[in-house]
Amino acid sequence: MIDEISWRVGYEDAAFFRRLFKRITGMAPGACRKRFRIPDFARP
């Protein structure tokens, strides 16, 4: 998933994108996904 996102926003190297994401947000992409996950009851 993160590979596709990094490609779509213009980064060919997903590892670099993950490091940059963590540097900017202070958390890894997976941790961010878990923290801001939409609860099952709110999903369509």
PyMOL commands that place a pseudoatom at each C-alpha (Angstrom):
pseudoatom trace, name=CA, resn=MET, resi=1, chain=A, elem=C, hetatm=0, pos=[0.000, 0.000, 0.000]
pseudoatom trace, name=CA, resn=ILE, resi=2, chain=A, elem=C, hetatm=0, pos=[2.669, 2.531, 0.948]
pseudoatom trace, name=CA, resn=ASP, resi=3, chain=A, elem=C, hetatm=0, pos=[4.581, 1.614, -2.222]
pseudoatom trace, name=CA, resn=GLU, resi=4, chain=A, elem=C, hetatm=0, pos=[1.603, 2.608, -4.355]
pseudoatom trace, name=CA, resn=ILE, resi=5, chain=A, elem=C, hetatm=0, pos=[1.034, 5.824, -2.415]
pseudoatom trace, name=CA, resn=SER, resi=6, chain=A, elem=C, hetatm=0, pos=[4.680, 6.836, -2.696]
pseudoatom trace, name=CA, resn=TRP, resi=7, chain=A, elem=C, hetatm=0, pos=[4.603, 6.148, -6.454]
pseudoatom trace, name=CA, resn=ARG, resi=8, chain=A, elem=C, hetatm=0, pos=[1.405, 8.168, -6.935]
pseudoatom trace, name=CA, resn=VAL, resi=9, chain=A, elem=C, hetatm=0, pos=[2.828, 11.222, -5.163]
pseudoatom trace, name=CA, resn=GLY, resi=10, chain=A, elem=C, hetatm=0, pos=[6.000, 11.081, -7.230]
pseudoatom trace, name=CA, resn=TYR, resi=11, chain=A, elem=C, hetatm=0, pos=[8.531, 9.033, -5.240]
pseudoatom trace, name=CA, resn=GLU, resi=12, chain=A, elem=C, hetatm=0, pos=[10.023, 6.017, -6.983]
pseudoatom trace, name=CA, resn=ASP, resi=13, chain=A, elem=C, hetatm=0, pos=[11.807, 4.830, -3.831]
pseudoatom trace, name=CA, resn=ALA, resi=14, chain=A, elem=C, hetatm=0, pos=[9.225, 3.748, -1.235]
pseudoatom trace, name=CA, resn=ALA, resi=15, chain=A, elem=C, hetatm=0, pos=[11.883, 3.376, 1.479]
pseudoatom trace, name=CA, resn=PHE, resi=16, chain=A, elem=C, hetatm=0, pos=[12.892, 7.002, 1.018]
pseudoatom trace, name=CA, resn=PHE, resi=17, chain=A, elem=C, hetatm=0, pos=[9.248, 8.063, 1.183]
pseudoatom trace, name=CA, resn=ARG, resi=18, chain=A, elem=C, hetatm=0, pos=[8.766, 6.138, 4.458]
pseudoatom trace, name=CA, resn=ARG, resi=19, chain=A, elem=C, hetatm=0, pos=[11.833, 7.791, 5.996]
pseudoatom trace, name=CA, resn=LEU, resi=20, chain=A, elem=C, hetatm=0, pos=[10.678, 11.226, 4.841]
pseudoatom trace, name=CA, resn=PHE, resi=21, chain=A, elem=C, hetatm=0, pos=[7.143, 10.597, 6.139]
pseudoatom trace, name=CA, resn=LYS, resi=22, chain=A, elem=C, hetatm=0, pos=[8.509, 9.652, 9.548]
pseudoatom trace, name=CA, resn=ARG, resi=23, chain=A, elem=C, hetatm=0, pos=[10.844, 12.662, 9.652]
pseudoatom trace, name=CA, resn=ILE, resi=24, chain=A, elem=C, hetatm=0, pos=[7.998, 15.059, 8.851]
pseudoatom trace, name=CA, resn=THR, resi=25, chain=A, elem=C, hetatm=0, pos=[5.157, 13.520, 10.888]
pseudoatom trace, name=CA, resn=GLY, resi=26, chain=A, elem=C, hetatm=0, pos=[7.128, 11.921, 13.710]
pseudoatom trace, name=CA, resn=MET, resi=27, chain=A, elem=C, hetatm=0, pos=[5.559, 8.507, 13.120]
pseudoatom trace, name=CA, resn=ALA, resi=28, chain=A, elem=C, hetatm=0, pos=[5.897, 5.693, 10.634]
pseudoatom trace, name=CA, resn=PRO, resi=29, chain=A, elem=C, hetatm=0, pos=[3.187, 5.318, 7.977]
pseudoatom trace, name=CA, resn=GLY, resi=30, chain=A, elem=C, hetatm=0, pos=[1.848, 2.146, 9.632]
pseudoatom trace, name=CA, resn=ALA, resi=31, chain=A, elem=C, hetatm=0, pos=[1.606, 3.835, 13.027]
pseudoatom trace, name=CA, resn=CYS, resi=32, chain=A, elem=C, hetatm=0, pos=[-0.204, 6.759, 11.431]
pseudoatom trace, name=CA, resn=ARG, resi=33, chain=A, elem=C, hetatm=0, pos=[-2.639, 4.395, 9.708]
pseudoatom trace, name=CA, resn=LYS, resi=34, chain=A, elem=C, hetatm=0, pos=[-3.387, 2.635, 13.015]
pseudoatom trace, name=CA, resn=ARG, resi=35, chain=A, elem=C, hetatm=0, pos=[-3.786, 5.883, 14.959]
pseudoatom trace, name=CA, resn=PHE, resi=36, chain=A, elem=C, hetatm=0, pos=[-6.114, 7.569, 12.480]
pseudoatom trace, name=CA, resn=ARG, resi=37, chain=A, elem=C, hetatm=0, pos=[-8.007, 4.483, 11.333]
pseudoatom trace, name=CA, resn=ILE, resi=38, chain=A, elem=C, hetatm=0, pos=[-11.700, 4.909, 10.576]
pseudoatom trace, name=CA, resn=PRO, resi=39, chain=A, elem=C, hetatm=0, pos=[-13.705, 2.697, 12.960]
pseudoatom trace, name=CA, resn=ASP, resi=40, chain=A, elem=C, hetatm=0, pos=[-15.592, -0.185, 11.353]
pseudoatom trace, name=CA, resn=PHE, resi=41, chain=A, elem=C, hetatm=0, pos=[-18.972, 1.228, 12.390]
pseudoatom trace, name=CA, resn=ALA, resi=42, chain=A, elem=C, hetatm=0, pos=[-18.253, 4.466, 10.491]
pseudoatom trace, name=CA, resn=ARG, resi=43, chain=A, elem=C, hetatm=0, pos=[-17.291, 2.817, 7.227]
pseudoatom trace, name=CA, resn=PRO, resi=44, chain=A, elem=C, hetatm=0, pos=[-19.824, 2.755, 4.389]
for i in range(1, 44): cmd.bond("trace and resi %d" % i, "trace and resi %d" % (i + 1))
show_as sticks, trace
zoom trace
